[in-house]
Amino acid sequence: MDQQLLEVPVLYLSRAIVATKVDYYRHLNAVTAAGAWESWILYMVNAVRDTARWTTAKILASRSLLAETTARVQREAPGHLLDP
C-alpha cells in the first residue's frame, strides 16, 4: 500500500486455514478451553507469513506473464495494431 502498488491489501487467509483446518480448530479450542492465546497467535502469524509468501509468488508470476504477453504482442501483432 505504501508504494501505491495495490488499492486494497490482498491476503486470503482462508486458503491457509482450510489447508490446516485441524490445527486451526485445535488452536482455537485451546484458546477457549485453556486461554492458550500464544499458540493461537503463533498459528495466525505463520498463516499470515505463508499466505503472504504464496500471494507474493502469484503476483510475481502474474507480472512475468504480463511482461511476456506484452512482448509477444509487440513482436507478433500486425503493425497497424501498434500505431496510435
Residue pairs with C-beta under 8 A, 6 or more apart in sequence:
1 9
10 55
11 48
11 51
11 52
11 55
12 51
12 55
13 44
13 47
13 48
13 51
15 51
15 54
16 47
16 48
16 50
16 51
16 54
17 24
17 47
20 47
23 43
24 43
27 36
27 39
27 40
27 43
28 40
30 36
30 39
30 40
31 37
31 40
74 82
